[in-house]
Amino acid sequence: DRDVTGVQTCALPIFEAARAAGAAMPDAIELPSSDEIPLGHILALWLPRFVDSDPVARAVAERRFDYSDDEIRALLGRAMTAWADGEVAAPALPSFAMFAARIGDALAHLRAHAPTTLLVTSAGPMAATLHLCGHAAAATPAATMALVVAIENCAVTRVAADGARLSVADAIGVAHLPDADRTLM
């Protein structure tokens, strides 16, 4: 078991709260194959096409976040969808299929090591998991990227494994959020 920065910032508070409530929790480990999509690389390739015609793209390229969260989310969604559709590609940039395969490998690793696992990850890997499970909300790569923007790293999704097959037990649950915060989705 390793203790790394990513685990510390995301998973450890969950583990600590569960332990404080009396739950027996193993130590958190890092699973790099469950990392997020390469958004920085995607934006580096996609944004230059739009900086002259799209003021939001120009602002994001200049690292100015003068626009609303909704405008920035829409821009990110367009970039991720272009990547998922194969319109943004480079030798060093994994394709959507490669990303989904990496997430599939992470899920296979988890299934091989424990019957019940808590995976604390980001919206991209969760949306890819739904895609791999055949969930209707993530039926295509483009729909999967739209889902990434919609779930905003705050949903809880339960996935069940029956041998080699995955299925969604409870998708994009937000019962843990106060009603006022659910409007952000």
C-alpha positions as CSV (number, residue, x, y, z in Angstrom):
1,D,0.0,0.0,0.0
2,R,1.3,3.5,-0.9
3,D,0.3,6.9,0.3
4,V,0.5,9.4,-2.4
5,T,-0.7,13.0,-3.0
6,G,-3.7,12.1,-5.2
7,V,-4.9,9.6,-2.6
8,Q,-4.3,12.1,0.2
9,T,-6.3,14.8,-1.4
10,C,-9.3,12.8,-2.6
11,A,-9.7,9.4,-0.8
12,L,-8.1,9.9,2.6
13,P,-10.8,12.2,4.0
14,I,-13.4,9.6,3.0
15,F,-11.4,6.9,4.7
16,E,-10.8,9.0,7.8
17,A,-14.5,9.8,8.1
18,A,-15.5,6.1,7.7
19,R,-12.9,5.1,10.3
20,A,-14.1,7.8,12.7
21,A,-17.7,6.4,12.2
22,G,-16.4,2.9,13.2
23,A,-15.9,1.3,9.8
24,A,-13.0,-1.0,9.2
25,M,-11.2,0.5,6.2
26,P,-8.0,-0.8,4.6
27,D,-5.3,1.7,3.7
28,A,-5.8,3.6,0.5
29,I,-3.6,2.8,-2.5
30,E,-3.0,4.7,-5.7
31,L,-4.3,3.1,-8.9
32,P,-2.8,5.2,-11.7
33,S,-4.8,3.4,-14.4
34,S,-7.9,5.1,-13.0
35,D,-6.5,8.6,-13.6
36,E,-8.5,11.3,-15.5
37,I,-8.6,12.0,-19.2
38,P,-5.6,14.0,-20.5
39,L,-7.6,17.3,-20.6
40,G,-4.5,19.5,-20.6
41,H,-3.1,17.8,-23.7
42,I,-6.6,17.8,-25.4
43,L,-6.9,21.6,-24.7
44,A,-3.4,22.3,-25.9
45,L,-4.3,20.7,-29.3
46,W,-7.9,21.9,-29.5
47,L,-7.9,25.5,-28.2
48,P,-5.6,27.1,-30.8
49,R,-8.3,26.3,-33.5
50,F,-10.7,28.6,-31.6
51,V,-8.8,31.4,-29.9
52,D,-9.4,33.8,-32.7
53,S,-13.1,33.2,-33.0
54,D,-14.3,32.2,-29.5
55,P,-13.7,34.6,-26.6
56,V,-14.1,31.9,-24.0
57,A,-11.5,29.7,-25.8
58,R,-9.2,32.7,-25.9
59,A,-9.7,33.4,-22.2
60,V,-9.1,29.7,-21.2
61,A,-6.0,29.6,-23.4
62,E,-4.7,32.7,-21.6
63,R,-5.6,31.1,-18.3
64,R,-8.2,33.8,-17.6
65,F,-11.4,32.5,-16.2
66,D,-13.5,35.6,-16.8
67,Y,-16.5,33.6,-18.0
68,S,-19.2,31.8,-16.1
69,D,-18.7,28.2,-15.0
70,D,-21.4,27.2,-17.5
71,E,-19.6,28.8,-20.4
72,I,-16.3,27.2,-19.4
73,R,-18.0,23.8,-18.9
74,A,-19.5,24.1,-22.4
75,L,-16.1,24.9,-23.9
76,L,-14.5,21.9,-22.1
77,G,-17.4,19.7,-23.2
78,R,-16.8,20.7,-26.8
79,A,-13.0,20.0,-26.6
80,M,-13.6,16.6,-24.9
81,T,-16.3,15.6,-27.4
82,A,-13.9,16.5,-30.3
83,W,-11.3,14.3,-28.7
84,A,-13.8,11.4,-28.1
85,D,-14.9,11.7,-31.7
86,G,-11.3,11.5,-32.9
87,E,-11.1,15.1,-34.1
88,V,-8.3,15.9,-31.7
89,A,-5.4,13.5,-32.0
90,A,-1.6,13.4,-31.7
91,P,0.9,10.6,-31.4
92,A,1.4,11.2,-27.6
93,L,-2.3,11.7,-26.9
94,P,-4.3,8.5,-26.1
95,S,-7.5,8.1,-28.0
96,F,-10.9,7.8,-26.3
97,A,-10.7,4.0,-27.0
98,M,-7.3,3.8,-25.3
99,F,-8.6,5.8,-22.3
100,A,-11.7,3.6,-22.0
101,A,-9.4,0.5,-22.2
102,R,-7.2,1.9,-19.4
103,I,-10.2,2.4,-17.2
104,G,-11.4,-1.1,-18.1
105,D,-8.0,-2.4,-17.0
106,A,-8.3,-0.5,-13.7
107,L,-11.7,-2.0,-13.1
108,A,-10.4,-5.5,-13.9
109,H,-7.6,-5.0,-11.5
110,L,-10.0,-4.0,-8.7
111,R,-12.3,-7.0,-9.4
112,A,-9.3,-9.3,-9.2
113,H,-8.2,-8.1,-5.8
114,A,-11.3,-7.5,-3.8
115,P,-15.0,-8.3,-3.9
116,T,-16.0,-4.8,-2.7
117,T,-13.9,-1.8,-3.6
118,L,-14.2,2.0,-3.2
119,L,-12.6,3.8,-6.1
120,V,-12.3,7.5,-5.6
121,T,-11.7,9.0,-9.0
122,S,-12.8,11.8,-11.3
123,A,-15.7,12.4,-13.7
124,G,-13.9,11.1,-16.8
125,P,-13.1,7.6,-15.4
126,M,-16.6,7.4,-13.9
127,A,-18.2,8.3,-17.2
128,A,-15.9,5.8,-19.0
129,T,-17.0,3.2,-16.5
130,L,-20.6,3.9,-17.4
131,H,-19.7,3.7,-21.1
132,L,-18.0,0.3,-20.5
133,C,-21.1,-1.0,-18.6
134,G,-23.3,0.0,-21.6
135,H,-25.2,2.6,-19.6
136,A,-27.6,4.6,-21.9
137,A,-26.3,7.9,-20.7
138,A,-22.8,7.0,-22.0
139,A,-23.7,5.0,-25.1
140,T,-21.3,6.8,-27.4
141,P,-17.9,8.5,-26.8
142,A,-19.5,11.9,-27.3
143,A,-22.3,11.1,-24.8
144,T,-19.7,9.9,-22.4
145,M,-17.9,13.2,-22.6
146,A,-21.2,15.1,-22.1
147,L,-21.6,13.1,-19.0
148,V,-18.2,14.1,-17.8
149,V,-19.3,17.7,-17.8
150,A,-22.6,16.9,-16.2
151,I,-21.4,14.9,-13.2
152,E,-18.7,17.4,-12.1
153,N,-16.8,15.0,-9.9
154,C,-19.5,14.8,-7.3
155,A,-21.6,11.8,-8.1
156,V,-21.5,8.3,-6.5
157,T,-21.9,5.4,-8.9
158,R,-22.1,1.8,-7.8
159,V,-20.9,-0.8,-10.3
160,A,-21.5,-4.5,-9.9
161,A,-19.4,-7.3,-11.4
162,D,-20.7,-10.7,-12.4
163,G,-17.7,-12.6,-13.5
164,A,-16.2,-10.7,-16.4
165,R,-19.3,-8.5,-17.0
166,L,-19.9,-5.1,-15.4
167,S,-23.3,-3.6,-14.8
168,V,-24.4,-0.3,-13.2
169,A,-26.2,-0.8,-9.9
170,D,-26.8,2.9,-9.2
171,A,-25.6,5.5,-11.6
172,I,-24.8,9.1,-10.9
173,G,-26.3,9.1,-7.4
174,V,-26.3,12.5,-5.7
175,A,-28.2,11.7,-2.5
176,H,-25.1,12.6,-0.5
177,L,-25.5,16.3,-1.7
178,P,-27.8,18.8,-0.1
179,D,-30.8,19.7,-2.4
180,A,-29.4,23.2,-3.1
181,D,-26.1,21.7,-4.5
182,R,-27.9,19.3,-6.8
183,T,-28.8,22.2,-9.1
184,L,-25.1,22.3,-10.2
185,M,-25.6,19.1,-12.2
